Amino acid sequence: MQDVRAEVGRHWWVLAVRGACAILFGILAIVWPLITLLTLVILFGAFAIVSGVFTLIGAFRGDHPGDSKIWMIVSGVVGVLAGIVAWVWPGITALALLLLIAAYAVVIGVVEIVAAFRRRKATGETDWMYALSGVLAVIFGILLFVWPASGALALTWLIGIFAIVYGASLVYLAVRDRGVGHRGTAGSAAHAH
C-alpha cells in the first residue's frame, strides 16, 4: 500500500495543473463576463482539452491505481472530445454550449466519483475529496440542465464560479497527494532499513 501512495504522490502535479487551468478559466469567465459566446467557447474548449490531456497523462503514469485507471482514461477522452467539439463548431448557440458544458460536467463528475471509490480497492481508503469534486461537477451539470439559458451573464458567472471551486478542490488534492507521496516514500525507506 505504501508503494501505491508513493506512486500517487509522485504525480501530484497533474492534479495541480488541471486545477490551475480550471481556476484560470473561472477567473477569466468572471472578470470578463460580457465576453462573446465565441470567446467562451474557445476558453471552454482549451480548458476541456488541457484537463483531458493531463487526466490521460495521470492515468497512464499511474496516478489512479487499480480499476480507476480505465475511468480516468474515459474522463480524459471525454474532456478532449468536448474541447474538440467546442473548437470545431465554435458558432454553436448559447443553449448548445450550455448543454455541452452541462454534459461534460456530469460525465466528468460521475467518472471522478467512481474513480474515488475504485481507488479504495487499491489503497483501502475512499478518497472523499476526489469524490466531493465529482459531486460538485455533477451538481453543476444538473443545475445547467435544470435552468438553461438564464442569461449569458449569469451563465458566465455560474461557469466561472464552478470552475474556480472545482479547480481549488483539485489543487487541494494535489497538495494532499504530494504530502502522501512524501510520507509514502519516507515510510518505504524506513521499512527498507
N, C-alpha and C positions, 0 to 999 in steps of 0.2 A: 504494500500500500504506500510505503514511503516513496518508492520509485514513481508511482502514478502521480503523487503530489509534487514531486520534484519536476516531473515532465510538464505538469500543468503550470507550475511556477516559472519554468523557463520560457514559456510563450505568453506571458502576461501582456507583452507589448501589443499583441494582435488585438486584444480587447481594448487596450488603451487607444490605439489608432482608430478603431471603429467608434469608440465613444467620443473621441475628439472630433471626428468627422460629423457625427450626429449633432454635437454641441455647436459646431461651426455652422452647419446647415440651419439649426434652430435660431441661432443669433441672427443670421442673415435674413431669415424669414420674418423675424420680429423687427429688426432695425429698418428694413425696407419693406413694410407691409403693403405698400402700393406698387410693388414691382409688378411687371406684366406677368401674365399667365405663362408666357413663353419662358421667361427667366425662372419662374418657379419650377416649370417642367425640367429645365436644364439642371437646376440645382438638385432637384429630387433625383434625376437620373444619375448625376455624379455621385450623390450620397449612396444610392442603392448599389451602384456598380462597385464603388470603393469598399463599402461594407461587405458586399457579396464576395469580392476577391479576397479580402482579409479573413472572412469566415472560412473560405475554401483553404487558404493557407493554413489557418489554425487546424482545420480538420485533417489535413494531410501531414501536419507536423506533430499531431498527437495532443493538441490542447484539450480535446474531449475524448478521453479514452473509452473503450468498450463500444457498445452498440450505438452510442450517441454520435459517433463519427459519421454514420450514414445520415443522421438527421442534420448534422452540421453541413454536410455536402449538399443536401436538399435545400437548406437555408441559404447557402452561398449561391447556388444555381438560381434560386428564385430571386434573390437580390440582383444578380447580374442581369437576368432576363427582364425584371421590372425596369431596371435602368435603361436597358436597350430599347424596350418598348417606348419609354418616355422620350428617348432621343430620336427614334425612327419616326414617331408620329408626334412631333412637338406641337402641332396645331390642334391637338385634341381639345375638346371643350372642357370647361371647368368641372362639369359633372363627371366626365370620363376620367379626368385626372384625380378627382376626389375618390372615385371608385377604385382606381388603380392603387392609390396610396392606402386606402382602407383595406383592400385585399392583401396588399403587401404586409401591412401591419399585423393583420390577423394570422396570416400564414407564418410569418417570422415569429410571432408571439407563441403560437402553438408549437412550432419546432423548438423554441427555446425552453418551453415548459417541459416538453417530452425529454429534451436533452438533459435538463436538470435532474429529472428523476431517473433517467437511464444512467447518469453519472454515478448514482447511488450504487449500482451494481459493481462498478469499478473501484470506488473509494469507500463504500459503506456509509456515505453521508449524502443527504439530499442537499443540493446547492440552492438554498432558499433565495438568495439574492438574484441568481440567474433565473429562477422560476418567477420572481417578482418582476424582473424586467420583461419577461414574456407575458405576464398577466397585464402589465401596463400597455404593452403593444396591442394585445387583443382588445382591451377596453377602448383604447384609442380608435382602433379599426371599427369596432362596433358603433362607437359614437359617430364616426363619419358616415357609416351606413344608415344610422337612425336619423341623423339630422343633416342630410346632404344639402349642399349649396345654401348655407345660411348667410351667404355673402362672401365675397372674395377676401375682404379684410379680416373677417372672423376666421375664415379658413386658413389664411396665412399665419395668424396668431396661434390658432389651435395647433397647426402643424409645427410651428416654431417651439411652442411650449412643450409639446410631446417630445420633439427631437432633443431638446435640452435635458429634460428629465430622463429620457431613455439613455442619452449619451452619458449623463452623470452616473447612472447606475452601472453602465459598462466600465467607466473609468474606476469607480469604486471596486468593481470586481477585479479589474486589472491590478490595482494596488494590493488588494487582498491576496490574489493569486501569486503575486510577486513575493509577498511575505511567506505564503505557504511553501513556495519553491525554495526559499532560503532556509526555512525550518526543515523541509524535507531533505535538502542536501546536507545540512548540518547533522540531522538525525542519521542519515545513511553513513556519513563519515564516522560518527560516534560508534555505530554498530560495527563498522569495519575494524575498529581498533579493539 
